[in-house]
């Protein structure tokens, strides 16, 4: 397998990004070449600095600038995009350019609890309110709509009726940190054999 360079897109604290960086730190075939965030105060910037990974701040307005975005990704020889807590919709030019070469993670079992506005605590509160007996994570390909790309993998966890939304979030977060990076690796290995 030729070396694959990933750009990680993250809007928040960077816990998923950190787990991914840690997982791939000694991988000879997969390199995290760049972290992209849309917020200049995102915690993921500290993660990038700690891991000595280059980062780029591309705000919502700049994200629509195809020339700018593609130039940044080309500069870091990006082969693959991984969304790790990225809250903006990917512009269609980016979806097309990385069709089949981009993954996202959603903190629920899609198709339930997906779509615009369904992220973080909003998802876990909705799962709690609905009385579901399980939740989990969905790893899916990226398309032009929120949470509608084809599903690559799902991992489930049981929910007790006494669990709060915060309890559900903790359980789901544990799945994210455990399974996202290995699923990324498996997908890339199949894709770039």
Steps between C-alpha positions, in 0.01 A plus 500: 500500500634844411512754781165673556489851645195598702366848574302499825214751514390592855298785653535426871724380779675242284453183710425290192783666309740420784390135510551476123845663519598261776374197307690587181818641661718204395303388196733482198213518250273773643608851591300785654632788292267780601230601747234738370275691739239769439553669838808697602437409867430128448669267748617284208764768424674414831482133397665586167775697676561222752534242221699741278245463219440795269158658528290738291210716613234505228191682620148447367536773236841377379369144480296607195818622323588198288836635383616579853383172658636280222834687505537434875416130461733462200783674686483224764454225236163397644367165374222452752279713727383393845238707681552477876249728666465729197168685515476671160346347190769409249474707180412297192835568326678335794259206508561447126879537526516243782209278398554162664804645680336667799346370820297650782389370838156561649423439870181297441377207295402658169256544335351588841604827666684647202471818296554871548539604862548141617843507660648461847256529789207563261534142377535343844204699639285385207607138554414530873162663430407229250556223754736301275659190654823545303707765333845503347706640217462502125802541275388606154623646175452871446252642252323834449248441780541468875540137609368344179814348346519122472566324830841334538466368857286524812588412859228476765473543874209416732319784675338458841173679569677676788776641270500877460589667170848553651530128580404416141756751374775337712413154368493617139822700539677183620391326178624793290844496658526121473365433151532805272872476424500121435198539269680780312801273456289207380316722250823653365671161470211365292489814290873546431612136473 
